[in-house]
């Protein structure tokens, strides 16, 4: 009987430390022309963060955001 080989992928702790977003941050957000990206970018801006937004749909992006 062959020995069973068990592979385990390394785990990374990707959680954000508590209080990380309490101070203003500079963020790059993709997909901000609609849906969740638009909602998230709007919420982050209202919280005082500086948000750089991008999207493949330039027309929709420019209708929501200005320079």
C-alpha positions as CSV (number, residue, x, y, z in Angstrom):
1,X,0.0,0.0,0.0
2,X,1.4,3.3,-1.0
3,X,2.0,6.0,1.6
4,X,-0.6,8.7,1.4
5,X,0.8,12.1,0.5
6,X,-0.8,15.1,2.1
7,X,-0.1,18.5,0.7
8,X,-1.0,21.6,2.7
9,X,-1.0,25.0,1.2
10,X,0.6,27.7,3.3
11,X,-2.0,29.9,5.0
12,X,-1.6,33.6,5.1
13,X,-3.3,35.8,7.6
14,X,-4.9,38.5,5.4
15,X,-7.1,40.0,8.0
16,X,-6.9,43.7,8.5
17,X,-5.8,44.8,11.9
18,X,-8.4,46.4,14.1
19,X,-8.5,50.2,13.7
20,X,-6.6,50.1,10.3
21,X,-9.3,52.2,8.6
22,X,-9.7,54.6,11.5
23,X,-7.2,57.0,10.0
24,X,-7.5,58.2,6.4
25,X,-5.8,55.9,3.9
26,X,-4.9,56.1,0.2
27,X,-6.6,53.3,-1.7
28,X,-6.6,52.0,-5.3
29,X,-9.9,50.4,-6.2
30,X,-10.6,48.6,-9.5
31,X,-14.1,48.0,-10.9
32,X,-15.5,51.2,-9.4
33,X,-17.8,52.2,-12.2
34,X,-20.7,50.1,-10.9
35,X,-22.0,47.6,-8.4
36,X,-19.9,46.7,-5.4
37,X,-16.9,48.7,-6.5
38,X,-18.9,51.9,-6.9
39,X,-20.6,51.3,-3.5
40,X,-17.3,50.6,-1.8
41,X,-15.5,53.6,-3.3
42,X,-18.4,55.9,-2.3
43,X,-18.4,54.6,1.3
44,X,-14.6,54.9,1.6
45,X,-14.7,58.5,0.3
46,X,-17.4,59.4,2.8
47,X,-15.2,58.0,5.6
48,X,-12.5,60.4,4.5
49,X,-10.2,58.1,2.6
50,X,-8.5,59.1,-0.7
51,X,-9.6,56.7,-3.4
52,X,-8.1,56.3,-6.8
53,X,-10.8,54.5,-9.0
54,X,-10.3,52.5,-12.2
55,X,-12.6,50.5,-14.5
56,X,-12.5,49.0,-17.9
57,X,-15.7,50.9,-18.7
58,X,-14.3,54.5,-18.9
59,X,-17.7,56.0,-19.9
60,X,-19.5,54.6,-16.8
61,X,-16.6,55.5,-14.6
62,X,-16.5,59.2,-15.8
63,X,-20.3,59.5,-15.2
64,X,-19.8,58.8,-11.5
65,X,-16.4,60.2,-10.8
66,X,-14.6,63.4,-11.9
67,X,-10.9,64.3,-11.7
